[in-house]
Every structure is written in C-alpha cells, then in structure tokens.
Amino acid sequence: LDPNKTVWEELSGGLDIIKLGNREISSRAYCGSFNFKGGDQQKKVGQLSGGERNRVNLAKMLKSGANVLLLDEPTNDLDVDTLRALEEALVDYAGCAVVVSHDRWFLDRIATHMLAFEGDSHVEWFEGNYQDYEADRHRRLGTDADQPHRIKYKPLVRA
C-alpha cells in the first residue's frame, strides 16, 4: 500500500468506474462497500488504523481478479466492520476460497464445504456449513464427539 495515496486512489487507481470480473461498478461505491464512506475515502493510507489498512488490502485483493484465495485465520484481529466486509465479500466471491479458521460462527456463515481434520489423523470431507458438519459429526460419532481425546501421533520414519 502506498501511504501517500488516499483510500479511493489506492482502490480505484484514479478511475470513476472499475471492473470487477465481468461487471463494472462505481469506484466510490466499491470503497463504500468496505465501509469507506464519504470523507473516509479521502484519508491517506498512511493515516489508517491497522483494521482500516486490512480493509484496503482485502478490497485490493478481491478486486485483483484471482479465482482462488487462501486465507489463514482471516478473522484474527479484525474489527466488526472489517469482519462484516470480509464475510460479505466472500459470500459474493465467484472463485474458490480456502479458509483455515477456528472461528466457528464465521465458518458457519461462509463455508459451503468443509475439510475437517478430526482425531487420530482422520480427514473428513463434508458438503455444507459448519453447523451441518457438527450435526453430521455427532451423528457419526455419537456421544464420543463431545469428548476431548488425546491425539495419537504417528511416528515419523525415514524412507
């Protein structure tokens, strides 16, 4: 991010209309969708808080046109407005987002498929959100699903 540019300049490149995939949108409206409204769009990037800079980075990343996103614990250290913007952007995102997260509420809102690493190195593929996955896990494991288990590590061997 260029600390001398305004939020609007950083996100729009100076254009009134920007292209997002196959559609065009007002650059001011795009900034507004990440909670940069009115005078906030004229703030210098160098004067933004950490959460605001995260929103600018998120907006730039989603504008870039990538079809796969890899997000590792994306909800850590986000304020409520940034979290809401991230959720809405991911729900509307046309590509694939691989999200590593312990935030169950966030996963329940955005996930359509789960790759869950369960006990004893078992990996479970599930189609649905987190709440549906938990219901399925309880159906499969019964009362055992609620009990914490010590993980049995497989010894590493050299080939």
Protein Blocks (a to p, Z undefined) as FASTA:
>chain_A
ZZkbcfklmmnnopabdcehjbccdfklmmmmnopghjlmmpcfklpcfklmmmmmmmmm
mmnopabdcdehklgopafklmmmmmmmmmmpmbdcddddfblklmmmmpcbdcdddehh
iacddeddfklmmmmmmmmnmmmlmpccdddddddddZZ
